Amino acid sequence: MDGEVADVESYGLPSMWSIHLLWVAVGLLWVAYWFRRLPVMMRRYVAVQQYGEVEAERRLISIQDIVVSASFVLAILGLTFGLMMWSFNRYEITIPLQTGKVEAPVIPLPESQQQVDVNVKQAKFDLPSRRMEMTVEITNRSTEPVRIGQFVTGYARFVNSSVLHDEKSDRYDPVAPSGLTSDIEWIEPGQTRSVNLTVADALWGEQRLTDIVAEPDLRFAGLLFFYSADGQRHIREIGARMTPNFLPGYQPVNRHGGHVKLQGPGSLG
């Protein structure tokens, strides 16, 4: 702006190093002043042992210490103000932060290719029985009836045995062959149904998925797999808040809706 040519990679480095070294020196002087007297560690304990508690309080911080501390504060304020004025005079021309506005073309979002819509209405987890229950509203927008085949969360797969046949390949395989049940089997094309799902298996504890009950904001997420009669698969991601139950017969307080009514022992409603 004034004709000066500057190397932006090294511009202002000498000033930056000088200011940093100045503050390092101030810090070292402050530490050196308080470390000038021995012992440094447990000094108050030693003083109390030698002089008693009342006299130790008077000897620990002297009038000289107060004067030196006040001098440091005033010196730091003066240095800060002086460096600020020096910067204003040294760098009179500054470049303000610049912004720009870019008009991006509006591209309409493509129509959803999902053929099944899922909305979680309610979810609850019963810790003693390692069972999660959720109520979901499912809309089938495909041309074929569908049913729920499995639920996947974390490393664990909970399979609906009436839809899919799956077995553990070994004892470490994180799959529950009959861990998912549904009160409604088929959802017809164009139909919207409220479905109650139960995801119950010891796999919750084996995979340490029960640790979620200790989270401050208790939520879950996973994938629901839907299957049509011809084997076509639809996958939907779901997630929602979840209400825990720690003891059979325990009536928890739902943060978002007051007390939760129990429908039966060890379950939530």
Secondary structure, DSSP 8 states (H G I E B T S, - for coil): --S----TTTTTHHHHHHHHHHHHHHHHHHHHHHTSSS--TTHHHHHHHHH-HHHHHHHHS-HHHHHHHHHHHHHHHHHHHHHHHHHHHH------------------------SEEEEEEEEEEETTTTEEEEEEEEEE-SSS-EEEEEEEETTEEEE-TTT-----SSTT--EETT-EEES---B-TT-EEEEEEEEE-THHHHTTGGGGGGSSS-EEEEEEEEEETT--EEEEEEEEE-EEE-STT---EETTTEE---SSTT---
